[in-house]
Amino acid sequence: MRDRGNQGRRVLVGGGIGAGKSTVLRALEEAGYQVIEADRVGHRLLAEAGPVKDAVIERWPEVADGGIVSRPALAAIVFTDPGELHALEAITHPGIRADIERQSAAAGSAWVAVEVPVIGMFDDGWYRIAVVAPSEERVQRAVARGGIESDVRARVGTQADDDLWRDWADAVIENTGSLSDLRDQVRALARELSL
C-alpha cells in the first residue's frame, strides 16, 4: 500500500457499476468516515436550478421534461455514445468536483470517503481504494437492485475495466466473496489507514 501523505483521512472509493462501492462506503461510514457519493451530488445538480442543469438542457433539450432533466432519457443518449458521455462529463464533473471539495473542506478534520464512478474525477491528495469484481457478477448485482440488463451492460461497456482500476488504486478490495468477507476487508483497511 502506497502512502499518499494524507494518513487515510481523505479516500476515494472507485470501481464499476455493481462492484460494491456503496457497500464499501457504508462500511467506511461505520468506521467513522463522513461519506459523499459523487453520483448523488451529480443527481442533485441535475435536479436543482443552476449552471449544470442549464447546460445539460441546452446541450440535450430532448431530455427536458417540464424543466426537469429526465435522467433515463439522458442515460439512453450518453451510455450508447462515448462522445455524448464525454460531453456530459465535461459539463457535470467540474460542478461535482467543486461540490465535493466544498463538503470535504466543511468536514474539517473529519475523515472523508468519496465514492467515484470514474477514474480521474478526483485524484490529487486522495488515497485511492478500488473495489473490483468479475463483470458478470457486477451485471447481476446491478440487475438484482432494479437495473435493466441491457442498460447495465451498456454502462459496463463505457466504464474502466478492473485492470485500470487496479492501476489507479493504492489499495484494492476484491469483492468476490460474501458480504461478511467484504466488510472484513474494509475494516482491516480502515484500521491500517488509521495507523
C-alpha positions as CSV (number, residue, x, y, z in Angstrom):
1,M,0.0,0.0,0.0
2,R,1.4,3.4,-1.0
3,D,1.3,6.3,1.4
4,R,-0.2,9.3,-0.3
5,G,0.6,11.5,2.7
6,N,-2.9,12.1,4.0
7,Q,-2.9,9.3,6.5
8,G,-6.1,7.9,5.1
9,R,-8.2,10.9,6.1
10,R,-9.3,11.6,2.5
11,V,-10.1,8.5,0.5
12,L,-11.7,7.8,-2.9
13,V,-13.7,4.6,-3.4
14,G,-13.8,3.7,-7.1
15,G,-15.0,0.9,-9.3
16,G,-17.5,0.0,-11.9
17,I,-21.3,-0.4,-11.6
18,G,-22.2,-3.3,-9.3
19,A,-18.6,-3.7,-7.9
20,G,-19.7,-2.9,-4.4
21,K,-18.6,0.7,-3.9
22,S,-21.7,1.6,-1.9
23,T,-21.3,-1.3,0.4
24,V,-17.6,-0.4,1.0
25,L,-18.7,3.2,1.6
26,R,-21.3,2.2,4.2
27,A,-18.6,0.1,6.0
28,L,-16.2,3.1,6.0
29,E,-19.1,5.2,7.4
30,E,-19.4,2.6,10.2
31,A,-15.7,3.0,10.8
32,G,-16.2,6.8,11.3
33,Y,-15.8,8.3,7.8
34,Q,-18.1,11.0,6.6
35,V,-19.2,9.7,3.2
36,I,-20.0,11.6,0.0
37,E,-21.4,9.9,-3.2
38,A,-20.4,11.6,-6.4
39,D,-23.4,10.1,-8.2
40,R,-25.8,11.7,-5.6
41,V,-24.1,15.0,-6.0
42,G,-24.5,14.7,-9.8
43,H,-28.2,13.8,-9.5
44,R,-28.8,16.8,-7.2
45,L,-27.0,19.2,-9.6
46,L,-29.2,17.9,-12.5
47,A,-32.3,18.4,-10.3
48,E,-31.7,21.9,-8.9
49,A,-31.6,25.2,-10.7
50,G,-28.1,26.1,-11.7
51,P,-25.4,26.1,-14.4
52,V,-25.1,22.3,-14.6
53,K,-28.8,21.6,-15.2
54,D,-29.0,24.6,-17.6
55,A,-26.0,23.4,-19.6
56,V,-27.4,19.8,-19.8
57,I,-30.8,21.1,-21.0
58,E,-29.1,23.4,-23.5
59,R,-27.0,20.5,-24.9
60,W,-29.8,17.9,-24.9
61,P,-33.1,19.8,-25.0
62,E,-34.9,16.5,-25.6
63,V,-34.2,15.3,-22.1
64,A,-36.0,18.3,-20.5
65,D,-39.4,17.2,-19.1
66,G,-41.2,20.3,-17.8
67,G,-37.9,21.9,-16.7
68,I,-36.7,18.7,-15.1
69,V,-33.8,16.6,-16.6
70,S,-35.1,13.1,-17.3
71,R,-32.2,11.0,-16.2
72,P,-33.4,7.9,-18.0
73,A,-33.7,9.9,-21.3
74,L,-30.2,11.3,-20.7
75,A,-28.8,7.9,-19.9
76,A,-30.2,6.4,-23.1
77,I,-28.2,9.0,-25.0
78,V,-24.9,9.1,-23.2
79,F,-24.5,5.4,-22.5
80,T,-24.8,4.4,-26.1
81,D,-22.4,7.0,-27.5
82,P,-18.9,7.6,-25.9
83,G,-18.8,11.1,-27.4
84,E,-22.0,12.1,-25.7
85,L,-20.9,10.6,-22.4
86,H,-17.7,12.7,-22.7
87,A,-19.8,15.8,-23.3
88,L,-21.9,15.1,-20.3
89,E,-18.8,14.5,-18.1
90,A,-17.3,17.8,-19.3
91,I,-20.4,19.6,-18.1
92,T,-21.1,17.8,-14.8
93,H,-17.7,16.8,-13.5
94,P,-16.4,20.3,-12.7
95,G,-19.6,21.0,-10.7
96,I,-19.4,17.7,-8.9
97,R,-15.8,18.2,-8.0
98,A,-16.5,21.7,-6.7
99,D,-19.3,20.4,-4.5
100,I,-17.3,17.5,-3.1
101,E,-14.4,19.8,-2.4
102,R,-16.7,22.2,-0.6
103,Q,-18.2,19.3,1.5
104,S,-14.7,17.9,2.2
105,A,-13.4,21.3,3.4
106,A,-16.5,21.8,5.6
107,A,-15.7,18.4,7.2
108,G,-12.6,20.0,8.7
109,S,-10.5,17.3,10.4
110,A,-13.2,14.6,9.9
111,W,-12.2,11.6,7.8
112,V,-13.9,11.6,4.4
113,A,-14.7,8.9,1.9
114,V,-15.9,9.7,-1.5
115,E,-17.5,7.2,-3.9
116,V,-16.4,7.9,-7.5
117,P,-17.7,6.1,-10.6
118,V,-14.8,7.2,-13.0
119,I,-11.1,7.5,-12.9
120,G,-9.7,11.0,-12.9
121,M,-12.7,12.7,-11.3
122,F,-10.5,13.4,-8.2
123,D,-7.0,12.1,-7.6
124,D,-4.5,14.6,-6.2
125,G,-4.0,14.2,-2.5
126,W,-6.6,11.5,-2.0
127,Y,-5.9,7.8,-1.0
128,R,-7.5,5.6,-3.7
129,I,-9.4,2.4,-3.0
130,A,-10.6,0.3,-5.9
131,V,-13.5,-2.2,-5.5
132,V,-13.3,-4.8,-8.2
133,A,-15.4,-7.9,-9.1
134,P,-15.9,-10.0,-12.2
135,S,-18.1,-8.2,-14.8
136,E,-20.8,-10.8,-14.9
137,E,-21.2,-10.6,-11.1
138,R,-21.4,-6.8,-11.4
139,V,-24.1,-7.1,-14.0
140,Q,-26.1,-9.5,-11.9
141,R,-25.8,-7.3,-8.8
142,A,-26.9,-4.2,-10.7
143,V,-29.9,-6.0,-12.3
144,A,-30.9,-7.5,-8.9
145,R,-31.1,-4.0,-7.4
146,G,-33.5,-2.9,-10.2
147,G,-31.4,-2.2,-13.3
148,I,-32.4,-3.3,-16.8
149,E,-29.8,-5.7,-18.0
150,S,-29.3,-4.1,-21.4
151,D,-28.8,-0.7,-19.7
152,V,-26.4,-2.1,-17.1
153,R,-24.3,-3.9,-19.8
154,A,-24.2,-0.6,-21.8
155,R,-22.9,1.2,-18.7
156,V,-20.3,-1.5,-18.0
157,G,-19.1,-1.1,-21.6
158,T,-18.4,2.6,-21.0
159,Q,-16.5,2.1,-17.7
160,A,-12.9,1.4,-16.9
161,D,-12.2,-2.3,-16.5
162,D,-10.8,-3.8,-13.3
163,D,-7.2,-3.6,-14.5
164,L,-7.4,0.1,-15.0
165,W,-9.0,0.5,-11.5
166,R,-6.2,-1.6,-10.0
167,D,-3.6,0.5,-11.7
168,W,-5.3,3.7,-10.3
169,A,-5.6,2.4,-6.8
170,D,-3.4,2.5,-3.7
171,A,-5.4,-0.4,-2.3
172,V,-7.7,-3.0,-4.0
173,I,-10.7,-4.7,-2.4
174,E,-11.7,-7.9,-4.2
175,N,-15.5,-8.3,-3.9
176,T,-15.8,-11.9,-4.9
177,G,-16.9,-13.5,-1.6
178,S,-19.6,-12.9,1.0
179,L,-20.8,-9.6,2.4
180,S,-19.1,-10.5,5.6
181,D,-15.8,-11.1,3.7
182,L,-16.2,-7.6,2.1
183,R,-16.8,-5.9,5.4
184,D,-13.8,-7.7,7.0
185,Q,-11.6,-6.4,4.2
186,V,-12.9,-2.8,4.7
187,R,-12.5,-2.9,8.4
188,A,-8.9,-4.2,8.1
189,L,-8.1,-1.4,5.6
190,A,-9.7,1.2,7.8
191,R,-7.6,0.1,10.7
192,E,-4.4,0.2,8.5
193,L,-5.3,3.7,7.3
194,S,-5.7,4.9,10.9
195,L,-2.2,3.9,11.9
